Amino acid sequence: MKVVFHIDETAKWLETKQNVKNLLKAAPKTEIIVTVNGHGITGYLDNQNADFLALPDVTFHACANALRANEISEKALPEQVVIVPAGVLDLIELQEKGFAYIKP
């Protein structure tokens, strides 16, 4: 199973974290990507999300457009975060590859 979670609002980080953890408990072999764009991009800078970002079975993507719009340097992000050119394009490409789309 492959799933992409979409965060575009800062307030959605906690709900997404809970959804991801619950999914991993129920289906531990699920391939999970979290794509973040819009104002949600600021969540990468919030220390409260550090445990979520440290989950070993989850890949995190950050929209380069959102980083620029929010004046956040790529260097400010945790090193495991993958920068993608456009979050919307990332979501489209992942869905074309068979990822289910979830937006908490």
C-alpha positions as CSV (number, residue, x, y, z in Angstrom):
1,M,0.0,0.0,0.0
2,K,1.2,3.5,-0.8
3,V,-0.2,6.7,0.7
4,V,0.6,10.4,0.4
5,F,-0.7,12.7,3.1
6,H,-1.1,16.4,2.2
7,I,-0.5,19.2,4.7
8,D,-1.2,22.8,3.5
9,E,-2.2,24.4,6.8
10,T,0.0,24.6,10.0
11,A,-3.0,23.4,12.1
12,K,-3.1,20.1,10.3
13,W,0.3,18.8,11.4
14,L,-1.0,17.2,14.6
15,E,-4.0,15.4,12.9
16,T,-1.7,14.2,10.2
17,K,0.8,12.8,12.7
18,Q,-2.0,10.9,14.5
19,N,-3.3,9.6,11.1
20,V,0.1,8.4,10.0
21,K,0.9,6.7,13.4
22,N,-2.5,4.9,13.3
23,L,-1.9,3.8,9.8
24,L,1.5,2.4,10.6
25,K,0.1,0.5,13.5
26,A,-2.6,-1.1,11.3
27,A,-0.5,-1.5,8.2
28,P,3.2,-1.3,9.1
29,K,4.5,-2.0,5.6
30,T,2.7,1.0,4.1
31,E,4.9,3.4,2.1
32,I,4.1,6.8,3.4
33,I,5.0,10.3,2.0
34,V,3.9,13.5,3.6
35,T,3.9,16.4,1.1
36,V,3.8,19.9,2.7
37,N,3.0,23.1,0.8
38,G,1.3,26.4,1.4
39,H,1.5,27.9,4.9
40,G,1.8,24.4,6.3
41,I,5.5,24.6,5.3
42,T,6.2,26.5,8.6
43,G,5.4,23.3,10.5
44,Y,8.9,22.0,9.5
45,L,10.3,24.7,11.8
46,D,8.1,23.8,14.8
47,N,10.0,21.7,17.4
48,Q,6.7,20.0,18.4
49,N,6.8,18.1,15.1
50,A,10.4,16.7,15.7
51,D,9.1,13.3,16.8
52,F,6.9,13.0,13.7
53,L,9.7,14.0,11.4
54,A,11.9,11.4,13.0
55,L,9.6,8.5,12.1
56,P,11.8,6.0,10.2
57,D,9.1,4.8,7.9
58,V,7.8,8.1,6.6
59,T,9.3,10.3,3.9
60,F,8.7,14.1,4.0
61,H,8.5,16.4,1.0
62,A,8.6,20.2,1.1
63,C,7.4,22.4,-1.7
64,A,10.2,24.8,-2.9
65,N,7.6,27.4,-4.0
66,A,6.1,27.4,-0.4
67,L,9.6,27.7,1.1
68,R,10.2,30.8,-1.1
69,A,6.8,32.3,-0.4
70,N,7.3,31.9,3.3
71,E,10.9,33.1,3.2
72,I,12.3,29.8,4.6
73,S,15.7,28.6,3.7
74,E,16.1,25.0,2.6
75,K,19.0,24.9,5.1
76,A,16.5,25.6,7.9
77,L,14.7,22.3,7.3
78,P,15.6,19.0,8.9
79,E,18.1,17.2,6.7
80,Q,15.8,14.2,6.0
81,V,13.2,16.5,4.2
82,V,13.2,16.1,0.4
83,I,12.7,19.4,-1.5
84,V,10.3,19.1,-4.4
85,P,9.9,21.9,-7.1
86,A,6.1,22.2,-6.6
87,G,4.0,20.5,-4.0
88,V,0.9,20.2,-6.3
89,L,3.0,18.6,-9.0
90,D,4.4,16.2,-6.4
91,L,0.9,15.2,-5.3
92,I,-0.1,14.6,-8.9
93,E,3.0,12.5,-9.7
94,L,2.6,10.4,-6.6
95,Q,-1.1,9.7,-7.4
96,E,-0.1,8.7,-10.9
97,K,2.3,6.2,-9.3
98,G,-0.5,4.7,-7.3
99,F,-0.4,6.5,-4.0
100,A,-3.7,7.1,-2.3
101,Y,-4.3,10.7,-1.4
102,I,-5.3,11.7,2.1
103,K,-5.8,15.3,3.3
104,P,-6.7,15.4,7.0
